[in-house]
Amino acid sequence: MARWDHGYVTDVAYTTNAYQETMPSWLATCSVLLGFRPTDLAAPFRYADLGCGNGLSALIVAATYPRAEVWGFDFNPAHIENARAMAARSGLTNVHFEDVSFEALAHGDSSPQFDIIVSHGVLSWISLENRQYLTEAIGRRLVPGGLVYLSYNVATGWSAVEPIRLLMRQLAEGDQRRTDQSIPGIFQILDQLRTGGAAFFREHPGLEARITQMKQQDPRYLAHEFLNRDWHPVMFAEVAEAMAETRTSYIGSATTMENIDAFAVPEAVIPVLNNATDPATRATIRDLACAKNFRRDLWRKGAENLPVREHLALLDAVTLAWTGRQVESAVTFAGPIGVVTGQPEFYNPLLDAIRDGPTTIGQLRALPALRDRQPAEFVQAAFLLMGGGYAHPVGVTEGNRADARAGAARLNRAIVDRLRYGVDLHCLAAPLLGSSIAIEVMEGLVIGRLLEGIPREAEALVDGTLNDLARSGRSLLKDGQPLTDPAEARVRVGETVRNVLERRLPLLRGMGVLD
Ligand SMILES: C[S@@+](CC[C@H](N)C(=O)[O-])C[C@H]1O[C@@H](n2cnc3c(N)ncnc32)[C@H](O)[C@@H]1O
């Protein structure tokens, strides 16, 4: 390991990801729902991603908010090179990537101040010293009224994994190969321990399923997730301690359902929670109550509650768009402590309206069937619909839409080009949402053909996609083996093409991904 990397994995680049919870529209909407003024996304705001990896989140923000100035920081030069190359391919000039450490960010003064700072999946993978630099940088670079998003692994969900993960790191350190290449051997040893009767596995029966799930993941992801020198799932109280000097206040969670006590902890635990007033103690109780793995905390610099009427006006302006998630027999939400079912008399009219097109909370409150409902019920519904994957806030205002569409189209074409080179990316920019949407690789290839203006005709799309698959060096798999029968491959690609044309196309058009 080099010294500059402080024991963080740098011999292989991380996988390329983007997350809706880090996007300005999601964060600004959470701020309103939690009772605080949002970032003005119609104005030229500044956004920073600390530990941005290959920069896809920052790129999507820059593409969908052409008036924003977006920065990504990461100390791994390979990540910054990848991010800059994507910015250049997409012709994005409002995004800047810098290969700097958190220490340099905390102490230097060359970069500007930001309205939104996000750091996804970083804080629990770095040393205490670097955590301090990270929060120092946040404190120095956030404007008053600015929002911070910090996500990290929580000790309540990882305590049983801690000794296993130490062994993983030790095995990787003793292996001369690249960290991702040492992964199969590490799993082999873990399996030998388990099947050989190591008592730790007997005492933690959940470990087997967890390791089975880990084995499905990309080795580059696993290397960054488990093979760093530092790996410290933390409790909220420790993060609050690190954030103490930033002059920010904790306002709630970007995992929206966690903002509702009734869905975040079992009913019998609510009285214990209600007796606790200190936010850190409440967080400890909540995280123990659902054995939380991962938190997405929101902090704000200046956290005065809004006047009630201003809050109501901002709430009424929140616009929700349908994501395409269908209702089965009932509107259900899988939350921290299990599945909850929404009252049909409330949720059916809400979803009917949103399915017809983006709808403001003000319009929802005016629906005849819902006129007697209180504003707080709409706040709860928005948290549930967003968290349940039924709705996404609309972030891009009317006046910025044409530019956002153009920027997103250029970035999406660059993403498809990477797919055609065999690089696995799983997101596209959705310009009307001001966010990312998840895609499977094959769907991305089909959408790529549509972006080129190929006629929306199934057979032509199947031909194009088969061609792209072959060019990218990918094979379709059947029972884990490459599919060799061309007729069967054609049927499989045909299914994806039909799904895109019949189900996804209307939604993709509604989100501005396609015309
Ligand atoms: C687990 S990855 C998360 C990347 C990205 N946020 C994502 O979610 O895809 C952590 C990132 O933090 C960066 N990093 C770790 N320590 C750092 C430090 N001291 N200064 C700057 N970047 C650092 C790594 O290079 C890596 O890209």
The ligand as a Tripos MOL2 file, in Angstrom:
@<TRIPOS>MOLECULE
LIG
   27    29     1     0     0
SMALL
NO_CHARGES

@<TRIPOS>ATOM
      1 C1        -16.6280    3.2440   -1.1250 C.3       1 LIG1
      2 S1        -16.0660    4.4680   -2.2220 S.3       1 LIG1
      3 C2        -17.5320    5.4030   -2.5390 C.3       1 LIG1
      4 C3        -17.4540    6.1290   -3.8530 C.3       1 LIG1
      5 C4        -18.7270    6.8590   -4.2660 C.3       1 LIG1
      6 N1        -19.1180    7.8470   -3.2930 N.3       1 LIG1
      7 C5        -19.8380    5.8600   -4.5100 C.2       1 LIG1
      8 O1        -20.6700    5.6950   -3.6220 O.co2     1 LIG1
      9 O2        -19.8630    5.2520   -5.5780 O.co2     1 LIG1
     10 C6        -15.1270    5.6170   -1.2010 C.3       1 LIG1
     11 C7        -14.3930    6.6830   -2.0040 C.3       1 LIG1
     12 O3        -13.7010    7.5680   -1.1210 O.3       1 LIG1
     13 C8        -12.4240    7.8680   -1.6680 C.3       1 LIG1
     14 N2        -11.5350    8.2040   -0.5310 N.ar      1 LIG1
     15 C9        -11.1870    7.3980    0.4920 C.ar      1 LIG1
     16 N3        -10.3940    8.0550    1.3600 N.ar      1 LIG1
     17 C10       -10.2230    9.3100    0.8570 C.ar      1 LIG1
     18 C11        -9.5050   10.4570    1.2980 C.ar      1 LIG1
     19 N4         -8.7900   10.4360    2.4230 N.pl3     1 LIG1
     20 N5         -9.5630   11.5780    0.5560 N.ar      1 LIG1
     21 C12       -10.3020   11.6120   -0.6030 C.ar      1 LIG1
     22 N6        -10.9880   10.5440   -1.0670 N.ar      1 LIG1
     23 C13       -10.9630    9.4030   -0.3470 C.ar      1 LIG1
     24 C14       -12.0170    6.5890   -2.3810 C.3       1 LIG1
     25 O4        -11.0470    6.7710   -3.3810 O.3       1 LIG1
     26 C15       -13.3540    6.1120   -2.9460 C.3       1 LIG1
     27 O5        -13.5870    6.5990   -4.2260 O.3       1 LIG1
@<TRIPOS>BOND
     1     1     2 1
     2     2     3 1
     3     2    10 1
     4     3     4 1
     5     4     5 1
     6     5     6 1
     7     5     7 1
     8     7     8 2
     9     7     9 1
    10    10    11 1
    11    11    12 1
    12    11    26 1
    13    12    13 1
    14    13    14 1
    15    13    24 1
    16    14    15 ar
    17    14    23 ar
    18    15    16 ar
    19    16    17 ar
    20    17    18 ar
    21    17    23 ar
    22    18    19 1
    23    18    20 ar
    24    20    21 ar
    25    21    22 ar
    26    22    23 ar
    27    24    25 1
    28    24    26 1
    29    26    27 1
@<TRIPOS>SUBSTRUCTURE
     1 LIG1         1 GROUP 0 **** ****
